[in-house]
Amino acid sequence: MRTAPTPGDPVVLKVGSSSLTFPGGGVDPAAIERVAGMVARCWTAGFPTVLVTSGAVATGLPILGFEQRPKGLADYQVAAAVGQSRLMGHYADALAVHGLIGGQVLLTKDVLANRQQYLHSRQALLKMLELGIVPVINENDIIVVDELKYGDNDRLAAIVSHLVSAQLMVLLTDTAGIYTDDPRRVEDAELLSAVRHTDQILDAVSAGASGPLGSGGIATKVAAARMAAWSGIPTVIGPAARTDVMEEILAGNDIGTWVAPHPSGLSARKLWIAFGLPSEGSVTVDRGAEEAIRRAGRSLLGVGVTATHGAFEAGRAVEVLNVDGDLIAKGIVRYGADTLATASGELIHRDDLVLLV
């Protein structure tokens, strides 16, 4: 199941706050240097590498005298504003040691929800890689509000992997990979060497709690791996503390947890619909409609909808649920929730519909 990537196409590497900062906050220079070395060795081996990094808020905490992650939005934004420039400064210095130039890129969900901005972001990132510049990407926490926020950089890394058509996404964490249970509490928890993105074991282990300084956890890493899987991109979730982790991964060796991708990736537009557009509601469909869109590849007709959830408008993205409440698809609707009851034509054309099962 596990394969070694081929030099040439991009690799996306994501590192979380807890792997970059001290327990009480503040950037750990040794950790930044270790990550910069990983990135440099990837480039030397022929893998243009994009770095997605957390840590801005945690870096700003001690400077502001905060002892824990702020709960208030204004304090959160100020910590990000103070910490982001310092974090990037550390990366710039650490990358320069290896002859590399880092370029800061701050993204929010609204940037990728706009088709043109999505394409412009892709163009800019690919140009940076072409010029040998390391994109250092973080979510723009300084202007963040809930409806614009990814909520974690794991899923942001998956979006970036789509943008640059990466051949591999690597999520580094404080553990050796994904375990069958929390290894901090269960002594005989087993490390999962390789899984498919559809395996039920991932559902069972994805309820892990986040750390005190980070916003992610095992659940976000599983979600990100599944997002990447739908564009045909495999994921490795591995240990950030190992200096040689990227060499081992790029060699195809058995390290961390390999999440195998879907055998056929979605088109760029359908990836954008699935993961670039925020959902503004959902519809529940009957068994007949589910069968038609899942097995026959048809459009979703209004007559197959049994319930609507949310006040979405025409042209917005909505999730499609079956009668059991399971997410089966996502698409762009042709009718708003207020007119759907009287609509009998196509609610979502098959070209605007993405199956997620």
C-alpha positions as CSV (number, residue, x, y, z in Angstrom):
1,M,0.0,0.0,0.0
2,R,2.8,2.4,0.9
3,T,4.8,3.8,-2.0
4,A,7.8,6.2,-2.3
5,P,7.1,9.5,-4.1
6,T,9.0,10.5,-7.3
7,P,11.2,13.5,-7.3
8,G,9.8,16.5,-9.2
9,D,6.2,17.1,-8.0
10,P,5.6,19.1,-4.8
11,V,5.3,17.8,-1.2
12,V,3.3,19.6,1.5
13,L,4.7,19.4,5.0
14,K,2.6,20.6,8.0
15,V,3.9,21.1,11.5
16,G,1.7,22.0,14.5
17,S,2.1,24.4,17.4
18,S,2.9,21.8,20.0
19,S,5.9,20.6,17.9
20,L,7.2,24.2,17.4
21,T,6.7,25.9,20.7
22,F,7.4,25.5,24.4
23,P,4.6,24.1,26.6
24,G,3.8,27.5,28.1
25,G,4.1,29.3,24.8
26,G,7.0,30.9,22.9
27,V,8.8,29.6,19.9
28,D,11.4,26.9,20.3
29,P,14.3,27.9,18.0
30,A,15.7,24.3,18.0
31,A,12.4,23.0,16.7
32,I,12.3,25.7,13.9
33,E,15.8,24.8,12.9
34,R,14.9,21.1,12.8
35,V,11.9,21.7,10.5
36,A,14.0,24.0,8.3
37,G,16.5,21.2,7.9
38,M,13.8,18.8,6.9
39,V,12.5,21.2,4.3
40,A,16.0,21.8,3.0
41,R,16.8,18.1,2.6
42,C,13.5,17.6,0.8
43,W,14.5,20.3,-1.8
44,T,17.9,18.8,-2.1
45,A,16.4,15.4,-2.9
46,G,14.3,16.9,-5.7
47,F,11.0,17.5,-3.9
48,P,9.8,21.1,-4.0
49,T,8.3,21.5,-0.5
50,V,5.5,23.7,0.8
51,L,5.6,24.3,4.6
52,V,2.3,24.8,6.4
53,T,3.0,25.9,9.9
54,S,1.1,26.7,13.0
55,G,2.5,28.6,16.0
56,A,1.7,32.3,15.5
57,V,-0.6,32.5,18.4
58,A,1.5,30.4,20.7
59,T,4.6,32.4,19.8
60,G,2.8,35.6,20.8
61,L,1.6,34.4,24.2
62,P,4.6,35.1,26.4
63,I,5.3,38.4,24.7
64,L,1.8,39.6,25.8
65,G,2.0,37.9,29.2
66,F,-0.6,35.3,28.4
67,E,-0.2,31.9,30.1
68,Q,-2.7,30.0,27.8
69,R,-4.4,30.2,24.5
70,P,-6.8,33.2,24.5
71,K,-10.5,32.6,24.4
72,G,-11.5,36.1,23.4
73,L,-11.3,36.9,19.7
74,A,-9.5,40.2,20.1
75,D,-6.8,38.7,22.4
76,Y,-6.5,35.8,19.9
77,Q,-6.0,38.2,17.0
78,V,-3.4,40.3,18.9
79,A,-1.4,37.2,19.9
80,A,-1.4,36.1,16.2
81,A,-0.4,39.6,15.0
82,V,2.5,39.7,17.5
83,G,3.6,36.1,17.0
84,Q,3.3,35.8,13.2
85,S,6.1,38.2,12.3
86,R,8.4,36.6,14.9
87,L,7.6,33.1,13.8
88,M,8.3,34.0,10.2
89,G,11.5,35.7,11.2
90,H,12.7,32.5,12.9
91,Y,11.8,30.5,9.7
92,A,13.6,33.0,7.5
93,D,16.8,32.8,9.5
94,A,16.7,29.0,9.7
95,L,16.0,28.5,6.0
96,A,18.7,31.0,5.1
97,V,21.3,28.7,6.8
98,H,20.5,26.2,4.1
99,G,20.5,28.7,1.2
100,L,16.7,28.8,1.0
101,I,14.3,31.8,0.8
102,G,11.0,31.5,2.6
103,G,7.9,33.4,1.4
104,Q,5.1,34.1,3.9
105,V,1.6,33.2,2.7
106,L,-1.5,33.8,4.9
107,L,-4.8,32.3,3.8
108,T,-8.4,32.3,4.9
109,K,-11.3,30.2,3.9
110,D,-12.9,33.1,1.9
111,V,-9.9,33.3,-0.3
112,L,-10.4,29.8,-1.5
113,A,-14.2,30.1,-1.6
114,N,-13.8,32.5,-4.5
115,R,-13.0,30.6,-7.7
116,Q,-10.7,33.3,-9.1
117,Q,-8.9,33.8,-5.9
118,Y,-8.5,30.0,-5.6
119,L,-6.8,30.0,-9.1
120,H,-4.7,33.0,-8.3
121,S,-3.5,31.4,-5.1
122,R,-2.5,28.3,-7.0
123,Q,-0.7,30.3,-9.6
124,A,1.3,32.2,-7.0
125,L,2.3,29.1,-5.0
126,L,3.4,27.3,-8.1
127,K,5.5,30.3,-9.2
128,M,7.2,30.4,-5.8
129,L,8.1,26.7,-6.2
130,E,9.3,27.3,-9.7
131,L,11.6,30.1,-8.4
132,G,12.9,27.9,-5.6
133,I,11.1,29.8,-2.9
134,V,9.7,27.9,0.1
135,P,6.0,28.9,0.7
136,V,5.6,29.2,4.4
137,I,1.8,29.1,4.9
138,N,-0.4,29.8,7.9
139,E,-4.0,30.7,8.4
140,N,-4.5,34.4,8.7
141,D,-5.6,34.4,12.3
142,I,-5.2,38.2,12.5
143,I,-8.4,38.8,10.6
144,V,-10.1,35.6,11.4
145,V,-13.7,35.2,12.3
146,D,-15.5,31.9,12.7
147,E,-17.1,31.8,9.3
148,L,-13.7,32.4,7.6
149,K,-11.7,30.1,9.7
150,Y,-10.5,26.6,8.8
151,G,-10.1,25.9,12.5
152,D,-6.9,24.1,12.1
153,N,-3.9,23.9,9.8
154,D,-4.3,20.2,9.1
155,R,-7.2,20.9,6.8
156,L,-5.5,24.0,5.5
157,A,-2.6,21.7,4.5
158,A,-5.1,19.5,2.6
159,I,-6.4,22.5,0.7
160,V,-2.9,23.6,-0.1
161,S,-2.1,20.1,-1.3
162,H,-5.0,20.4,-3.8
163,L,-3.8,23.9,-4.9
164,V,-0.3,22.7,-5.8
165,S,-1.2,19.2,-7.0
166,A,1.1,17.7,-4.4
167,Q,2.0,14.1,-4.7
168,L,2.3,13.7,-0.9
169,M,1.0,15.4,2.3
170,V,2.9,14.9,5.5
171,L,1.4,15.9,8.9
172,L,3.9,15.9,11.6
173,T,2.8,15.5,15.2
174,D,3.9,14.8,18.8
175,T,3.2,11.1,18.4
176,A,4.6,8.4,16.1
177,G,1.4,8.4,14.0
178,I,-2.2,7.3,14.5
179,Y,-2.8,4.7,17.2
180,T,-5.8,2.4,17.8
181,D,-6.3,4.3,21.1
182,D,-4.7,7.2,23.0
183,P,-1.1,5.9,23.7
184,R,-0.9,8.4,26.6
185,R,-3.7,6.5,28.4
186,V,-3.7,3.0,26.9
187,E,-0.4,1.1,27.3
188,D,-1.1,-1.5,24.5
189,A,-2.4,1.0,22.0
190,E,-1.2,-0.1,18.5
191,L,0.4,2.2,15.9
192,L,-1.5,1.9,12.6
193,S,1.1,1.5,9.9
194,A,-1.2,1.9,6.9
195,V,-4.9,2.4,6.4
196,R,-7.3,3.3,3.7
197,H,-9.1,6.7,4.0
198,T,-12.4,4.9,4.2
199,D,-11.4,2.5,7.0
200,Q,-13.8,2.6,9.9
201,I,-10.9,2.5,12.4
202,L,-10.2,6.1,11.5
203,D,-13.8,7.0,12.6
204,A,-13.1,5.2,15.9
205,V,-9.9,7.0,16.7
206,S,-10.8,10.5,15.4
207,A,-12.3,11.8,18.6
208,G,-8.9,12.7,20.1
209,A,-8.6,15.9,22.1
210,S,-6.5,18.9,21.1
211,G,-3.6,20.1,23.1
212,P,-3.5,23.3,25.2
213,L,-1.8,25.5,22.6
214,G,-2.9,23.9,19.3
215,S,-6.3,23.8,17.6
216,G,-6.0,20.4,16.0
217,G,-6.0,16.8,17.2
218,I,-6.3,13.4,15.7
219,A,-9.8,14.2,14.4
220,T,-8.5,17.1,12.2
221,K,-5.6,15.0,10.9
222,V,-8.0,12.2,9.9
223,A,-10.3,14.8,8.2
224,A,-7.3,16.3,6.4
225,A,-6.1,13.0,5.2
226,R,-9.5,12.1,3.8
227,M,-9.7,15.5,2.1
228,A,-6.3,14.9,0.4
229,A,-7.4,11.3,-0.4
230,W,-10.2,12.6,-2.6
231,S,-7.7,14.3,-4.9
232,G,-5.5,11.2,-5.1
233,I,-3.0,12.4,-2.6
234,P,-1.6,10.0,0.1
235,T,-0.9,11.3,3.6
236,V,1.7,10.3,6.1
237,I,1.1,11.3,9.8
238,G,4.4,11.0,11.5
239,P,6.7,12.1,14.4
240,A,7.9,15.7,14.3
241,A,10.7,14.9,16.8
242,R,12.6,12.7,14.4
243,T,15.1,14.7,12.4
244,D,15.2,12.0,9.7
245,V,11.4,11.6,9.4
246,M,11.2,13.2,5.9
247,E,14.1,11.1,4.5
248,E,12.3,8.0,5.8
249,I,9.0,9.0,4.4
250,L,10.4,10.0,1.0
251,A,12.2,6.6,0.8
252,G,8.9,4.8,1.3
253,N,10.0,3.3,4.6
254,D,7.6,2.2,7.3
255,I,7.3,5.2,9.5
256,G,4.2,6.9,10.9
257,T,0.8,6.1,9.5
258,W,0.2,6.0,5.8
259,V,-3.3,6.9,4.7
260,A,-3.9,5.6,1.2
261,P,-5.8,7.9,-1.2
262,H,-8.9,7.3,-3.3
263,P,-8.0,5.5,-6.5
264,S,-9.3,8.2,-8.8
265,G,-9.0,11.9,-7.9
266,L,-11.6,14.5,-8.4
267,S,-11.3,17.2,-11.0
268,A,-9.9,20.6,-10.0
269,R,-13.4,22.2,-10.1
270,K,-15.0,19.4,-8.0
271,L,-12.2,19.6,-5.5
272,W,-12.9,23.3,-5.2
273,I,-16.6,22.6,-4.7
274,A,-15.9,19.9,-2.1
275,F,-13.2,21.6,-0.1
276,G,-12.9,25.2,-1.2
277,L,-16.5,26.3,-0.8
278,P,-18.0,26.6,2.7
279,S,-21.3,24.7,3.2
280,E,-24.2,27.0,3.9
281,G,-26.8,24.3,4.7
282,S,-27.8,20.8,3.9
283,V,-30.6,18.7,2.3
284,T,-31.8,15.2,3.1
285,V,-32.7,13.0,0.2
286,D,-34.8,9.8,-0.1
287,R,-33.4,6.4,-1.0
288,G,-34.3,6.8,-4.6
289,A,-32.5,10.0,-5.0
290,E,-29.5,8.6,-3.1
291,E,-29.4,5.6,-5.5
292,A,-29.7,7.9,-8.6
293,I,-26.7,10.1,-7.6
294,R,-24.5,7.4,-6.2
295,R,-25.0,4.6,-8.6
296,A,-26.2,6.2,-11.8
297,G,-24.3,9.4,-11.6
298,R,-27.4,11.6,-12.1
299,S,-28.2,15.1,-11.0
300,L,-30.2,15.6,-7.8
301,L,-33.8,16.5,-8.5
302,G,-35.9,18.6,-6.1
303,V,-38.5,15.9,-5.8
304,G,-36.0,13.7,-4.1
305,V,-35.4,16.1,-1.2
306,T,-37.3,15.3,2.0
307,A,-35.9,18.1,4.2
308,T,-33.8,21.2,4.1
309,H,-31.5,22.6,6.8
310,G,-30.3,26.2,6.8
311,A,-31.4,29.3,4.9
312,F,-29.1,28.8,1.9
313,E,-29.6,30.8,-1.3
314,A,-29.3,29.7,-5.0
315,G,-25.7,29.3,-6.1
316,R,-24.5,28.3,-2.7
317,A,-22.8,25.0,-1.6
318,V,-24.8,22.6,0.5
319,E,-24.2,19.1,1.9
320,V,-26.4,16.2,0.8
321,L,-27.4,13.7,3.5
322,N,-29.2,10.4,3.2
323,V,-32.1,9.4,5.4
324,D,-29.7,8.0,8.0
325,G,-28.0,11.5,8.3
326,D,-24.8,10.3,6.6
327,L,-23.0,12.8,4.4
328,I,-23.0,11.4,0.8
329,A,-22.3,14.5,-1.4
330,K,-21.9,18.2,-1.7
331,G,-22.9,20.5,-4.5
332,I,-24.0,23.9,-5.7
333,V,-27.8,24.4,-5.6
334,R,-29.9,26.0,-8.3
335,Y,-32.7,26.9,-5.9
336,G,-32.7,28.6,-2.5
337,A,-34.2,26.9,0.6
338,D,-37.2,29.1,0.5
339,T,-38.2,28.1,-3.1
340,L,-37.1,24.4,-3.0
341,A,-40.6,23.1,-1.9
342,T,-42.1,24.2,-5.2
343,A,-39.1,23.2,-7.4
344,S,-39.3,20.0,-9.3
345,G,-36.3,20.3,-11.7
346,E,-32.6,19.9,-11.0
347,L,-31.6,21.1,-7.6
348,I,-27.9,20.2,-8.2
349,H,-26.6,19.4,-11.7
350,R,-24.3,16.4,-11.8
351,D,-21.4,18.7,-13.0
352,D,-21.9,20.7,-9.7
353,L,-22.2,17.6,-7.5
354,V,-19.4,15.8,-5.7
355,L,-19.9,12.4,-4.2
356,L,-18.1,12.0,-0.9
357,V,-18.6,8.2,-0.3
